[in-house]
Amino acid sequence: MLPGLYDFEVYQGASWSLEVTYRDAGGKVADFTGWAAQMQVRNALDGTLFHELSTDNGGIVLAATEPNIRLRMPGGATAAIVNRARYDLFVEDGVNRLPVMAGRITSSEAATHD
C-alpha cells in the first residue's frame, strides 16, 4: 500500500495543525481506536530529524470517527523547518503498519522574532 501524497506549508515559529479523515478501500471511515501513530519530519528522507509527532507524545490523536487523525506541531518545531522538509505518517495496531500519508513541507519565514 502506498501513502497518499500531501504537501503543505507551515509558517516558521507558528503552531500548526491538520485534521485528516482516512477511509478504507470501501470508503468507510477507518476506526483507529487502540492504534498508534508516528510521523517524522526531516530535512531529507534519511536526514536530520526536525520533529517527531506520535500518539505517545500527543502530537497525533487518533479516533474512531471523522476526522480520525489529528496532527499538531508546536511553534518550536515549525521554527526548525528551514525552506523544505519531508515527512511520512504511519499508523499501526501491533500487527499491521500502514503508511497513511507522505510529502513535502515548505516553510515561510516569519518576520517577527523573539
N, CA, C and O atoms as CSV, one atom per row, in Angstrom:
chain,resi,resn,atom,element,x,y,z
A,1,MET,N,N,0.837,-1.176,0.000
A,1,MET,CA,C,0.000,0.000,0.000
A,1,MET,C,C,0.889,1.248,0.000
A,1,MET,O,O,1.839,1.338,0.778
A,2,LEU,N,N,0.581,2.190,-0.858
A,2,LEU,CA,C,1.326,3.445,-0.905
A,2,LEU,C,C,0.576,4.521,-0.134
A,2,LEU,O,O,-0.655,4.530,-0.112
A,3,PRO,N,N,1.313,5.425,0.498
A,3,PRO,CA,C,0.646,6.509,1.226
A,3,PRO,C,C,0.064,7.531,0.265
A,3,PRO,O,O,0.519,7.662,-0.872
A,4,GLY,N,N,-0.943,8.250,0.729
A,4,GLY,CA,C,-1.448,9.377,-0.045
A,4,GLY,C,C,-0.420,10.497,0.003
A,4,GLY,O,O,0.185,10.737,1.048
A,5,LEU,N,N,-0.218,11.179,-1.107
A,5,LEU,CA,C,0.749,12.269,-1.151
A,5,LEU,C,C,0.049,13.577,-0.823
A,5,LEU,O,O,-0.969,13.919,-1.424
A,6,TYR,N,N,0.606,14.304,0.141
A,6,TYR,CA,C,0.021,15.574,0.559
A,6,TYR,C,C,1.144,16.516,0.977
A,6,TYR,O,O,1.827,16.277,1.973
A,7,ASP,N,N,1.330,17.582,0.214
A,7,ASP,CA,C,2.312,18.615,0.537
A,7,ASP,C,C,1.586,19.745,1.263
A,7,ASP,O,O,0.427,20.036,0.969
A,8,PHE,N,N,2.275,20.379,2.214
A,8,PHE,CA,C,1.655,21.504,2.904
A,8,PHE,C,C,2.710,22.527,3.305
A,8,PHE,O,O,3.911,22.274,3.207
A,9,GLU,N,N,2.242,23.679,3.756
A,9,GLU,CA,C,3.120,24.784,4.140
A,9,GLU,C,C,2.917,25.117,5.606
A,9,GLU,O,O,1.795,25.077,6.112
A,10,VAL,N,N,4.014,25.448,6.291
A,10,VAL,CA,C,3.951,25.928,7.669
A,10,VAL,C,C,4.564,27.318,7.722
A,10,VAL,O,O,5.354,27.694,6.856
A,11,TYR,N,N,4.197,28.062,8.729
A,11,TYR,CA,C,4.780,29.371,8.966
A,11,TYR,C,C,5.752,29.208,10.120
A,11,TYR,O,O,5.351,28.807,11.212
A,12,GLN,N,N,7.022,29.512,9.896
A,12,GLN,CA,C,8.055,29.284,10.915
A,12,GLN,C,C,7.682,29.927,12.243
A,12,GLN,O,O,7.333,31.106,12.303
A,13,GLY,N,N,7.763,29.133,13.304
A,13,GLY,CA,C,7.507,29.618,14.654
A,13,GLY,C,C,6.048,29.626,15.067
A,13,GLY,O,O,5.738,29.934,16.218
A,14,ALA,N,N,5.137,29.290,14.145
A,14,ALA,CA,C,3.708,29.252,14.465
A,14,ALA,C,C,3.256,27.816,14.672
A,14,ALA,O,O,3.744,26.901,14.009
A,15,SER,N,N,2.335,27.628,15.579
A,15,SER,CA,C,1.748,26.301,15.772
A,15,SER,C,C,1.035,25.889,14.492
A,15,SER,O,O,0.512,26.729,13.760
A,16,TRP,N,N,1.019,24.590,14.233
A,16,TRP,CA,C,0.403,24.047,13.025
A,16,TRP,C,C,-0.459,22.860,13.406
A,16,TRP,O,O,-0.103,22.093,14.301
A,17,SER,N,N,-1.589,22.703,12.736
A,17,SER,CA,C,-2.435,21.526,12.963
A,17,SER,C,C,-3.145,21.150,11.670
A,17,SER,O,O,-3.341,21.973,10.776
A,18,LEU,N,N,-3.520,19.891,11.603
A,18,LEU,CA,C,-4.224,19.374,10.435
A,18,LEU,C,C,-5.130,18.241,10.889
A,18,LEU,O,O,-4.725,17.392,11.684
A,19,GLU,N,N,-6.354,18.229,10.385
A,19,GLU,CA,C,-7.277,17.130,10.638
A,19,GLU,C,C,-7.478,16.360,9.338
A,19,GLU,O,O,-7.715,16.948,8.283
A,20,VAL,N,N,-7.381,15.034,9.431
A,20,VAL,CA,C,-7.450,14.160,8.263
A,20,VAL,C,C,-8.489,13.075,8.511
A,20,VAL,O,O,-8.609,12.560,9.623
A,21,THR,N,N,-9.229,12.737,7.484
A,21,THR,CA,C,-10.129,11.589,7.559
A,21,THR,C,C,-9.586,10.508,6.635
A,21,THR,O,O,-9.520,10.688,5.419
A,22,TYR,N,N,-9.200,9.387,7.227
A,22,TYR,CA,C,-8.671,8.251,6.477
A,22,TYR,C,C,-9.795,7.242,6.286
A,22,TYR,O,O,-10.470,6.861,7.242
A,23,ARG,N,N,-9.986,6.816,5.049
A,23,ARG,CA,C,-11.037,5.848,4.729
A,23,ARG,C,C,-10.418,4.552,4.207
A,23,ARG,O,O,-9.364,4.564,3.571
A,24,ASP,N,N,-11.089,3.442,4.487
A,24,ASP,CA,C,-10.599,2.163,3.981
A,24,ASP,C,C,-10.940,2.034,2.501
A,24,ASP,O,O,-11.533,2.937,1.911
A,25,ALA,N,N,-10.566,0.915,1.913
A,25,ALA,CA,C,-10.769,0.708,0.473
A,25,ALA,C,C,-12.242,0.777,0.077
A,25,ALA,O,O,-12.562,1.090,-1.069
A,26,GLY,N,N,-13.126,0.490,1.008
A,26,GLY,CA,C,-14.565,0.540,0.743
A,26,GLY,C,C,-15.175,1.915,0.953
A,26,GLY,O,O,-16.376,2.098,0.757
A,27,GLY,N,N,-14.350,2.893,1.355
A,27,GLY,CA,C,-14.843,4.246,1.558
A,27,GLY,C,C,-15.346,4.538,2.963
A,27,GLY,O,O,-15.810,5.643,3.245
A,28,LYS,N,N,-15.254,3.550,3.842
A,28,LYS,CA,C,-15.711,3.720,5.223
A,28,LYS,C,C,-14.610,4.376,6.060
A,28,LYS,O,O,-13.431,4.062,5.897
A,29,VAL,N,N,-15.000,5.288,6.957
A,29,VAL,CA,C,-14.035,5.929,7.847
A,29,VAL,C,C,-13.391,4.847,8.719
A,29,VAL,O,O,-14.086,4.084,9.391
A,30,ALA,N,N,-12.052,4.789,8.701
A,30,ALA,CA,C,-11.325,3.774,9.471
A,30,ALA,C,C,-11.445,4.065,10.965
A,30,ALA,O,O,-11.354,5.217,11.391
A,31,ASP,N,N,-11.647,3.025,11.745
A,31,ASP,CA,C,-11.713,3.138,13.207
A,31,ASP,C,C,-10.319,2.874,13.759
A,31,ASP,O,O,-9.848,1.737,13.730
A,32,PHE,N,N,-9.655,3.908,14.260
A,32,PHE,CA,C,-8.300,3.774,14.771
A,32,PHE,C,C,-8.256,3.643,16.295
A,32,PHE,O,O,-7.223,3.918,16.905
A,33,THR,N,N,-9.340,3.234,16.904
A,33,THR,CA,C,-9.347,3.001,18.350
A,33,THR,C,C,-8.300,1.948,18.699
A,33,THR,O,O,-8.303,0.854,18.134
A,34,GLY,N,N,-7.402,2.279,19.630
A,34,GLY,CA,C,-6.371,1.344,20.064
A,34,GLY,C,C,-5.134,1.313,19.180
A,34,GLY,O,O,-4.184,0.592,19.483
A,35,TRP,N,N,-5.122,2.071,18.103
A,35,TRP,CA,C,-3.970,2.120,17.210
A,35,TRP,C,C,-2.968,3.151,17.715
A,35,TRP,O,O,-3.305,3.994,18.546
A,36,ALA,N,N,-1.747,3.085,17.217
A,36,ALA,CA,C,-0.700,4.062,17.494
A,36,ALA,C,C,-0.293,4.696,16.161
A,36,ALA,O,O,-0.538,4.140,15.090
A,37,ALA,N,N,0.332,5.872,16.253
A,37,ALA,CA,C,0.767,6.549,15.032
A,37,ALA,C,C,2.083,7.264,15.269
A,37,ALA,O,O,2.412,7.639,16.395
A,38,GLN,N,N,2.834,7.448,14.183
A,38,GLN,CA,C,4.133,8.123,14.238
A,38,GLN,C,C,4.338,8.889,12.935
A,38,GLN,O,O,4.054,8.384,11.848
A,39,MET,N,N,4.839,10.123,13.067
A,39,MET,CA,C,5.176,10.947,11.910
A,39,MET,C,C,6.503,11.632,12.196
A,39,MET,O,O,6.667,12.270,13.236
A,40,GLN,N,N,7.447,11.500,11.277
A,40,GLN,CA,C,8.736,12.176,11.418
A,40,GLN,C,C,8.888,13.226,10.339
A,40,GLN,O,O,8.511,13.020,9.185
A,41,VAL,N,N,9.460,14.379,10.745
A,41,VAL,CA,C,9.731,15.480,9.826
A,41,VAL,C,C,11.246,15.616,9.735
A,41,VAL,O,O,11.915,15.835,10.744
A,42,ARG,N,N,11.785,15.487,8.525
A,42,ARG,CA,C,13.239,15.511,8.314
A,42,ARG,C,C,13.590,16.452,7.164
A,42,ARG,O,O,12.746,16.766,6.325
A,43,ASN,N,N,14.853,16.899,7.137
A,43,ASN,CA,C,15.285,17.758,6.031
A,43,ASN,C,C,15.449,16.967,4.730
A,43,ASN,O,O,15.408,17.552,3.648
A,44,ALA,N,N,15.631,15.665,4.819
A,44,ALA,CA,C,15.698,14.757,3.673
A,44,ALA,C,C,15.228,13.397,4.170
A,44,ALA,O,O,15.094,13.194,5.377
A,45,LEU,N,N,14.978,12.473,3.269
A,45,LEU,CA,C,14.428,11.177,3.697
A,45,LEU,C,C,15.243,10.505,4.793
A,45,LEU,O,O,14.670,9.964,5.738
A,46,ASP,N,N,16.558,10.529,4.687
A,46,ASP,CA,C,17.414,9.946,5.722
A,46,ASP,C,C,18.198,11.019,6.467
A,46,ASP,O,O,19.244,10.736,7.050
A,47,GLY,N,N,17.694,12.246,6.448
A,47,GLY,CA,C,18.422,13.382,7.007
A,47,GLY,C,C,18.115,13.672,8.465
A,47,GLY,O,O,17.617,12.826,9.207
A,48,THR,N,N,18.430,14.895,8.841
A,48,THR,CA,C,18.259,15.372,10.214
A,48,THR,C,C,16.780,15.368,10.613
A,48,THR,O,O,15.923,15.845,9.870
A,49,LEU,N,N,16.503,14.828,11.787
A,49,LEU,CA,C,15.144,14.808,12.323
A,49,LEU,C,C,14.829,16.174,12.923
A,49,LEU,O,O,15.472,16.590,13.887
A,50,PHE,N,N,13.846,16.876,12.360
A,50,PHE,CA,C,13.402,18.162,12.899
A,50,PHE,C,C,12.424,17.963,14.049
A,50,PHE,O,O,12.521,18.621,15.085
A,51,HIS,N,N,11.480,17.046,13.851
A,51,HIS,CA,C,10.445,16.848,14.875
A,51,HIS,C,C,9.763,15.507,14.657
A,51,HIS,O,O,9.655,15.031,13.527
A,52,GLU,N,N,9.306,14.905,15.744
A,52,GLU,CA,C,8.531,13.671,15.663
A,52,GLU,C,C,7.206,13.859,16.368
A,52,GLU,O,O,7.152,14.300,17.517
A,53,LEU,N,N,6.146,13.523,15.671
A,53,LEU,CA,C,4.814,13.522,16.247
A,53,LEU,C,C,4.426,12.069,16.458
A,53,LEU,O,O,4.766,11.205,15.649
A,54,SER,N,N,3.714,11.799,17.550
A,54,SER,CA,C,3.248,10.433,17.789
A,54,SER,C,C,2.043,10.461,18.715
A,54,SER,O,O,1.722,11.484,19.320
A,55,THR,N,N,1.389,9.316,18.809
A,55,THR,CA,C,0.310,9.199,19.780
A,55,THR,C,C,0.893,9.189,21.190
A,55,THR,O,O,0.220,9.590,22.139
A,56,ASP,N,N,2.133,8.736,21.335
A,56,ASP,CA,C,2.781,8.726,22.650
A,56,ASP,C,C,3.085,10.129,23.168
A,56,ASP,O,O,2.963,10.381,24.367
A,57,ASN,N,N,3.486,11.061,22.267
A,57,ASN,CA,C,3.855,12.401,22.737
A,57,ASN,C,C,2.732,13.428,22.557
A,57,ASN,O,O,2.937,14.610,22.833
A,58,GLY,N,N,1.552,12.999,22.100
A,58,GLY,CA,C,0.404,13.892,21.972
A,58,GLY,C,C,0.359,14.697,20.684
A,58,GLY,O,O,-0.565,15.485,20.482
A,59,GLY,N,N,1.339,14.511,19.812
A,59,GLY,CA,C,1.344,15.227,18.540
A,59,GLY,C,C,0.347,14.663,17.547
A,59,GLY,O,O,-0.009,15.318,16.568
A,60,ILE,N,N,-0.108,13.424,17.809
A,60,ILE,CA,C,-1.114,12.777,16.958
A,60,ILE,C,C,-2.214,12.223,17.856
A,60,ILE,O,O,-1.948,11.564,18.861
A,61,VAL,N,N,-3.446,12.503,17.472
A,61,VAL,CA,C,-4.604,11.942,18.166
A,61,VAL,C,C,-5.399,11.155,17.138
A,61,VAL,O,O,-5.759,11.678,16.083
A,62,LEU,N,N,-5.670,9.888,17.454
A,62,LEU,CA,C,-6.448,9.016,16.569
A,62,LEU,C,C,-7.845,8.828,17.139
A,62,LEU,O,O,-8.035,8.880,18.354
A,63,ALA,N,N,-8.824,8.608,16.266
A,63,ALA,CA,C,-10.206,8.459,16.706
A,63,ALA,C,C,-10.927,7.420,15.857
A,63,ALA,O,O,-10.391,6.908,14.874
A,64,ALA,N,N,-12.145,7.126,16.262
A,64,ALA,CA,C,-12.978,6.162,15.544
A,64,ALA,C,C,-13.858,6.843,14.507
A,64,ALA,O,O,-14.362,6.193,13.591
A,65,THR,N,N,-14.044,8.146,14.649
A,65,THR,CA,C,-14.941,8.879,13.765
A,65,THR,C,C,-14.205,10.006,13.054
A,65,THR,O,O,-13.056,10.313,13.372
A,66,GLU,N,N,-14.865,10.602,12.110
A,66,GLU,CA,C,-14.320,11.667,11.279
A,66,GLU,C,C,-14.136,12.967,12.064
A,66,GLU,O,O,-15.070,13.345,12.771
A,67,PRO,N,N,-13.029,13.668,12.000
A,67,PRO,CA,C,-11.742,13.286,11.426
A,67,PRO,C,C,-11.037,12.305,12.354
A,67,PRO,O,O,-10.985,12.521,13.565
A,68,ASN,N,N,-10.499,11.239,11.796
A,68,ASN,CA,C,-9.918,10.195,12.644
A,68,ASN,C,C,-8.415,10.338,12.878
A,68,ASN,O,O,-7.821,9.522,13.584
A,69,ILE,N,N,-7.789,11.368,12.291
A,69,ILE,CA,C,-6.379,11.662,12.552
A,69,ILE,C,C,-6.237,13.169,12.758
A,69,ILE,O,O,-6.630,13.961,11.902
A,70,ARG,N,N,-5.672,13.556,13.901
A,70,ARG,CA,C,-5.396,14.970,14.180
A,70,ARG,C,C,-3.905,15.124,14.439
A,70,ARG,O,O,-3.339,14.440,15.291
A,71,LEU,N,N,-3.276,16.028,13.697
A,71,LEU,CA,C,-1.837,16.261,13.812
A,71,LEU,C,C,-1.606,17.660,14.366
A,71,LEU,O,O,-2.318,18.602,14.017
A,72,ARG,N,N,-0.573,17.792,15.261
A,72,ARG,CA,C,-0.238,19.103,15.827
A,72,ARG,C,C,1.267,19.227,15.978
A,72,ARG,O,O,1.935,18.315,16.465
A,73,MET,N,N,1.798,20.383,15.548
A,73,MET,CA,C,3.206,20.708,15.762
A,73,MET,C,C,3.276,22.060,16.466
A,73,MET,O,O,2.638,23.017,16.028
A,74,PRO,N,N,4.043,22.148,17.549
A,74,PRO,CA,C,4.192,23.436,18.237
A,74,PRO,C,C,5.085,24.385,17.438
A,74,PRO,O,O,5.784,23.970,16.514
A,75,GLY,N,N,5.050,25.648,17.805
A,75,GLY,CA,C,5.846,26.656,17.117
A,75,GLY,C,C,7.332,26.369,17.121
A,75,GLY,O,O,8.019,26.673,16.146
A,76,GLY,N,N,7.842,25.793,18.191
A,76,GLY,CA,C,9.262,25.454,18.248
A,76,GLY,C,C,9.658,24.446,17.187
A,76,GLY,O,O,10.785,24.472,16.691
A,77,ALA,N,N,8.746,23.563,16.840
A,77,ALA,CA,C,9.026,22.558,15.809
A,77,ALA,C,C,8.994,23.175,14.420
A,77,ALA,O,O,9.851,22.870,13.590
A,78,THR,N,N,8.017,24.040,14.152
A,78,THR,CA,C,7.958,24.651,12.823
A,78,THR,C,C,9.099,25.649,12.633
A,78,THR,O,O,9.521,25.891,11.502
A,79,ALA,N,N,9.605,26.230,13.724
A,79,ALA,CA,C,10.737,27.156,13.625
A,79,ALA,C,C,11.990,26.453,13.113
A,79,ALA,O,O,12.848,27.080,12.492
A,80,ALA,N,N,12.093,25.156,13.373
A,80,ALA,CA,C,13.277,24.392,12.964
A,80,ALA,C,C,13.260,24.033,11.480
A,80,ALA,O,O,14.293,23.666,10.921
A,81,ILE,N,N,12.108,24.134,10.847
A,81,ILE,CA,C,11.992,23.777,9.433
A,81,ILE,C,C,12.424,24.967,8.588
A,81,ILE,O,O,11.746,25.994,8.548
A,82,VAL,N,N,13.557,24.819,7.915
A,82,VAL,CA,C,14.092,25.879,7.074
A,82,VAL,C,C,13.899,25.469,5.616
A,82,VAL,O,O,14.400,24.433,5.180
A,83,ASN,N,N,13.185,26.275,4.887
A,83,ASN,CA,C,12.882,26.055,3.474
A,83,ASN,C,C,11.977,24.851,3.242
A,83,ASN,O,O,10.771,25.009,3.055
A,84,ARG,N,N,12.555,23.636,3.252
A,84,ARG,CA,C,11.757,22.451,2.931
A,84,ARG,C,C,12.099,21.285,3.842
A,84,ARG,O,O,13.195,21.198,4.396
A,85,ALA,N,N,11.132,20.394,3.980
A,85,ALA,CA,C,11.327,19.175,4.760
A,85,ALA,C,C,10.494,18.066,4.116
A,85,ALA,O,O,9.670,18.318,3.237
A,86,ARG,N,N,10.727,16.844,4.571
A,86,ARG,CA,C,9.967,15.674,4.128
A,86,ARG,C,C,9.321,15.044,5.358
A,86,ARG,O,O,9.824,15.189,6.472
A,87,TYR,N,N,8.217,14.350,5.156
A,87,TYR,CA,C,7.563,13.658,6.267
A,87,TYR,C,C,6.871,12.412,5.743
A,87,TYR,O,O,6.614,12.282,4.546
A,88,ASP,N,N,6.577,11.505,6.652
A,88,ASP,CA,C,5.639,10.428,6.385
A,88,ASP,C,C,4.935,10.084,7.687
A,88,ASP,O,O,5.457,10.309,8.779
A,89,LEU,N,N,3.744,9.538,7.543
A,89,LEU,CA,C,2.885,9.221,8.679
A,89,LEU,C,C,2.453,7.763,8.581
A,89,LEU,O,O,1.931,7.325,7.556
A,90,PHE,N,N,2.676,7.021,9.660
A,90,PHE,CA,C,2.276,5.616,9.746
A,90,PHE,C,C,1.307,5.424,10.904
A,90,PHE,O,O,1.417,6.101,11.926
A,91,VAL,N,N,0.357,4.502,10.748
A,91,VAL,CA,C,-0.487,4.037,11.850
A,91,VAL,C,C,-0.251,2.542,11.997
A,91,VAL,O,O,0.031,1.849,11.020
A,92,GLU,N,N,-0.368,2.049,13.233
A,92,GLU,CA,C,-0.157,0.616,13.449
A,92,GLU,C,C,-1.012,0.108,14.601
A,92,GLU,O,O,-1.299,0.827,15.558
A,93,ASP,N,N,-1.407,-1.149,14.479
A,93,ASP,CA,C,-2.251,-1.763,15.506
A,93,ASP,C,C,-1.542,-2.900,16.238
A,93,ASP,O,O,-2.194,-3.689,16.921
A,94,GLY,N,N,-0.234,-2.997,16.109
A,94,GLY,CA,C,0.523,-4.076,16.732
A,94,GLY,C,C,0.810,-5.207,15.766
A,94,GLY,O,O,1.740,-5.985,15.979
A,95,VAL,N,N,0.021,-5.308,14.703
A,95,VAL,CA,C,0.229,-6.323,13.671
A,95,VAL,C,C,0.499,-5.638,12.334
A,95,VAL,O,O,1.473,-5.950,11.648
A,96,ASN,N,N,-0.366,-4.713,11.978
A,96,ASN,CA,C,-0.263,-4.003,10.704
A,96,ASN,C,C,0.354,-2.624,10.891
A,96,ASN,O,O,0.034,-1.920,11.848
A,97,ARG,N,N,1.231,-2.243,9.983
A,97,ARG,CA,C,1.820,-0.891,9.955
A,97,ARG,C,C,1.495,-0.308,8.589
A,97,ARG,O,O,1.997,-0.777,7.568
A,98,LEU,N,N,0.650,0.719,8.575
A,98,LEU,CA,C,0.151,1.276,7.325
A,98,LEU,C,C,0.689,2.683,7.079
A,98,LEU,O,O,0.598,3.539,7.960
A,99,PRO,N,N,1.250,2.935,5.891
A,99,PRO,CA,C,1.658,4.292,5.544
A,99,PRO,C,C,0.422,5.083,5.111
A,99,PRO,O,O,-0.208,4.747,4.108
A,100,VAL,N,N,0.077,6.121,5.855
A,100,VAL,CA,C,-1.144,6.876,5.587
A,100,VAL,C,C,-0.901,8.014,4.601
A,100,VAL,O,O,-1.619,8.154,3.612
A,101,MET,N,N,0.122,8.827,4.880
A,101,MET,CA,C,0.412,9.952,4.004
A,101,MET,C,C,1.876,10.331,4.082
A,101,MET,O,O,2.571,10.015,5.048
A,102,ALA,N,N,2.333,11.022,3.035
A,102,ALA,CA,C,3.730,11.442,2.958
A,102,ALA,C,C,3.802,12.640,2.017
A,102,ALA,O,O,2.910,12.865,1.199
A,103,GLY,N,N,4.879,13.395,2.155
A,103,GLY,CA,C,5.033,14.516,1.243
A,103,GLY,C,C,6.098,15.492,1.682
A,103,GLY,O,O,6.981,15.170,2.476
A,104,ARG,N,N,5.990,16.702,1.141
A,104,ARG,CA,C,6.950,17.764,1.414
A,104,ARG,C,C,6.282,18.859,2.238
A,104,ARG,O,O,5.085,19.120,2.114
A,105,ILE,N,N,7.085,19.483,3.072
A,105,ILE,CA,C,6.638,20.633,3.852
A,105,ILE,C,C,7.479,21.823,3.400
A,105,ILE,O,O,8.706,21.744,3.350
A,106,THR,N,N,6.821,22.906,3.078
A,106,THR,CA,C,7.511,24.153,2.743
A,106,THR,C,C,7.281,25.122,3.892
A,106,THR,O,O,6.175,25.216,4.423
A,107,SER,N,N,8.332,25.842,4.272
A,107,SER,CA,C,8.163,26.806,5.368
A,107,SER,C,C,8.258,28.227,4.845
A,107,SER,O,O,9.038,28.526,3.941
A,108,SER,N,N,7.453,29.090,5.427
A,108,SER,CA,C,7.531,30.513,5.149
A,108,SER,C,C,8.211,31.167,6.337
A,108,SER,O,O,7.859,30.903,7.487
A,109,GLU,N,N,9.180,32.015,6.059
A,109,GLU,CA,C,9.959,32.651,7.116
A,109,GLU,C,C,9.134,33.735,7.803
A,109,GLU,O,O,8.470,34.542,7.152
A,110,ALA,N,N,9.192,33.733,9.120
A,110,ALA,CA,C,8.483,34.731,9.916
A,110,ALA,C,C,9.331,35.997,10.048
A,110,ALA,O,O,10.551,35.919,10.193
A,111,ALA,N,N,8.690,37.147,9.998
A,111,ALA,CA,C,9.382,38.416,10.173
A,111,ALA,C,C,9.484,38.780,11.655
A,111,ALA,O,O,10.389,39.517,12.047
A,112,THR,N,N,8.575,38.276,12.473
A,112,THR,CA,C,8.548,38.579,13.898
A,112,THR,C,C,9.341,37.527,14.661
A,112,THR,O,O,9.074,36.332,14.534
A,113,HIS,N,N,10.312,37.966,15.451
A,113,HIS,CA,C,11.155,37.049,16.239
A,113,HIS,C,C,11.172,37.509,17.685
A,113,HIS,O,O,10.863,38.662,17.988
A,114,ASP,N,N,11.537,36.592,18.576
A,114,ASP,CA,C,11.693,36.945,19.999
A,114,ASP,C,C,12.898,37.846,20.182
A,114,ASP,O,O,13.199,38.254,21.304
